Amino acid sequence: MVRSASRGWVRSAVKLTNKNVLITGANAGLGYETALDFAERDARVIIACRDESKAAAAKEQIQKATGSQKIFTRRLDLSSFSSIRQFSEDFNRTEDRLDILINNAGIMKHPQAKTEDGFEMHFGVNHLGPFLLTNLLLDIMKTNKGGRIVNVSSIVNYLGRIKWSDLNWEKRRYSPMGAYNASKLMNVLFTRELANRIRGLGITTNSIHPGVVNTTLNRTGGQDLSIMGRLTDFIFNQNFLTISPKQGAQCQIYAAIAPELQNVSGKYFSGCRKLPVGFWNATSSKSAARLWKISEELTGLKS
Ligand SMILES: NC(=O)c1ccc[n+]([C@@H]2O[C@H](COP(=O)([O-])OP(=O)(O)OC[C@H]3O[C@@H](n4cnc5c(N)ncnc54)[C@H](OP(=O)(O)O)[C@@H]3O)[C@@H](O)[C@H]2O)c1
């Protein structure tokens, strides 16, 4: 099949009429641009954000730009299991379908902190939260064939190391970048294991790296004096080294709508192209299964 993207840009005019899409963290950056694109494609777009006033502002802006009357906001805080459970319960009760889920929201280089449920912040917000959310929305996704789940990871998954005996960074010196890199590796492992588990259900899942994008991601106030931390600060402070949020959003849009990816699952994309998933750490089926089992226990999906 012909590729529907070139030079990192989606060229497809695919419409999403009658499709229900959910994007986490869609009030800013990549999530906002993705919501805008989907609205232009006539989707019914639900933007899930932790801050209701930011969500309302984004909705108004998207409505103004596209004329769409099909933008809806819902409150979702990925650092709280009770918020995720409440969100999913309301969603499953009031919506009748879910065609595209973009697990986009994330934090980077956060100062050391715990989520409401006591997990290291990157581990909780970037991995455990989307893990729980996705699992709680699988049933509604299954009701229609062709559903797609896109997990927004990062190229730093290549550097990710998971210390299984200290997932919450309690037994070693905290590294904001180390915690972020590990959480982005988890996004890739989660995607691989999820793809295995949903095979045959008519749903696919892929993970992506958006590029280095000029967004607010590097503004959580965490200090990381490692080479990686300093390099990240340097790159995010030089506009010419980053791409625009609109360009950065292309890969997640591609993974969500490209006709040629209809049956592609468990893969990793960047620049709207399939790339090797990473090194041994990202390709280990044992690690993917182990992470799934631990996550099920920690989120209370399985006790
Ligand atoms: N920018 C890059 O260069 C880059 C590179 C690789 C990967 N990524 C990934 O791309 C994704 C989007 O990041 P971005 O660059 O667009 O950053 P961004 O502009 O900072 O957007 C992040 C979004 O996530 C939301 N969020 C943060 N914590 C949350 C929570 N606890 N519950 C719900 N929502 C929460 C933010 O909400 P608030 O506005 O309320 O904070 C915001 O809407 C992230 O997963 C990131 O890891 C980005």
The ligand as a Tripos MOL2 file, in Angstrom:
@<TRIPOS>MOLECULE
LIG
   48    52     1     0     0
SMALL
NO_CHARGES

@<TRIPOS>ATOM
      1 N1          8.4600   17.7430   23.3820 N.am      1 LIG1
      2 C1          9.3170   16.7940   23.0310 C.2       1 LIG1
      3 O1         10.4170   17.0760   22.5110 O.2       1 LIG1
      4 C2          8.9760   15.3520   23.2600 C.ar      1 LIG1
      5 C3          9.9250   14.3900   22.8160 C.ar      1 LIG1
      6 C4          9.6470   13.0450   23.0170 C.ar      1 LIG1
      7 C5          8.4580   12.6850   23.6300 C.ar      1 LIG1
      8 N2          7.5640   13.6360   24.0540 N.ar      1 LIG1
      9 C6          6.3320   13.1760   24.7180 C.3       1 LIG1
     10 O2          5.2290   13.8490   24.1530 O.3       1 LIG1
     11 C7          4.1600   13.8780   25.0930 C.3       1 LIG1
     12 C8          3.5150   15.2520   25.0850 C.3       1 LIG1
     13 O3          4.4660   16.1870   25.5560 O.3       1 LIG1
     14 P1          4.5810   17.6860   25.0390 P.3       1 LIG1
     15 O4          5.9520   17.8460   24.5000 O.co2     1 LIG1
     16 O5          3.4200   18.0650   24.2090 O.co2     1 LIG1
     17 O6          4.5770   18.4350   26.4570 O.3       1 LIG1
     18 P2          3.6030   19.5310   27.0850 P.3       1 LIG1
     19 O7          3.3790   20.6590   26.1400 O.co2     1 LIG1
     20 O8          4.2120   19.8530   28.4110 O.co2     1 LIG1
     21 O9          2.2270   18.7500   27.2710 O.3       1 LIG1
     22 C9          2.0880   17.7610   28.2390 C.3       1 LIG1
     23 C10         0.6160   17.5550   28.5260 C.3       1 LIG1
     24 O10         0.5030   16.5340   29.5210 O.3       1 LIG1
     25 C11        -0.3500   17.0160   30.5490 C.3       1 LIG1
     26 N3         -0.1140   16.3910   31.8550 N.ar      1 LIG1
     27 C12         0.9880   16.4370   32.6240 C.ar      1 LIG1
     28 N4          0.7760   15.7890   33.7700 N.ar      1 LIG1
     29 C13        -0.4890   15.3040   33.7360 C.ar      1 LIG1
     30 C14        -1.3100   14.5690   34.6280 C.ar      1 LIG1
     31 N5         -0.8920   14.2120   35.8380 N.pl3     1 LIG1
     32 N6         -2.5620   14.2460   34.2380 N.ar      1 LIG1
     33 C15        -3.0340   14.6150   33.0310 C.ar      1 LIG1
     34 N7         -2.3240   15.3480   32.1510 N.ar      1 LIG1
     35 C16        -1.0580   15.6830   32.5010 C.ar      1 LIG1
     36 C17        -0.0690   18.5120   30.5960 C.3       1 LIG1
     37 O11        -1.0740   19.1870   31.3190 O.3       1 LIG1
     38 P3         -0.7790   20.6340   32.0150 P.3       1 LIG1
     39 O12        -0.8160   21.6470   30.9170 O.co2     1 LIG1
     40 O13        -1.8840   20.7760   32.9940 O.co2     1 LIG1
     41 O14         0.5790   20.5400   32.6450 O.co2     1 LIG1
     42 C18        -0.0580   18.8110   29.1120 C.3       1 LIG1
     43 O15        -1.3640   18.8970   28.6300 O.3       1 LIG1
     44 C19         4.7500   13.4450   26.4330 C.3       1 LIG1
     45 O16         4.3650   12.1170   26.7060 O.3       1 LIG1
     46 C20         6.2560   13.5050   26.1960 C.3       1 LIG1
     47 O17         6.9720   12.5770   26.9840 O.3       1 LIG1
     48 C21         7.8050   14.9480   23.8640 C.ar      1 LIG1
@<TRIPOS>BOND
     1     1     2 1
     2     2     3 2
     3     2     4 1
     4     4     5 ar
     5     4    48 ar
     6     5     6 ar
     7     6     7 ar
     8     7     8 ar
     9     8     9 1
    10     8    48 ar
    11     9    10 1
    12     9    46 1
    13    10    11 1
    14    11    12 1
    15    11    44 1
    16    12    13 1
    17    13    14 1
    18    14    15 2
    19    14    16 1
    20    14    17 1
    21    17    18 1
    22    18    19 2
    23    18    20 1
    24    18    21 1
    25    21    22 1
    26    22    23 1
    27    23    24 1
    28    23    42 1
    29    24    25 1
    30    25    26 1
    31    25    36 1
    32    26    27 ar
    33    26    35 ar
    34    27    28 ar
    35    28    29 ar
    36    29    30 ar
    37    29    35 ar
    38    30    31 1
    39    30    32 ar
    40    32    33 ar
    41    33    34 ar
    42    34    35 ar
    43    36    37 1
    44    36    42 1
    45    37    38 1
    46    38    39 2
    47    38    40 1
    48    38    41 1
    49    42    43 1
    50    44    45 1
    51    44    46 1
    52    46    47 1
@<TRIPOS>SUBSTRUCTURE
     1 LIG1         1 GROUP 0 **** ****
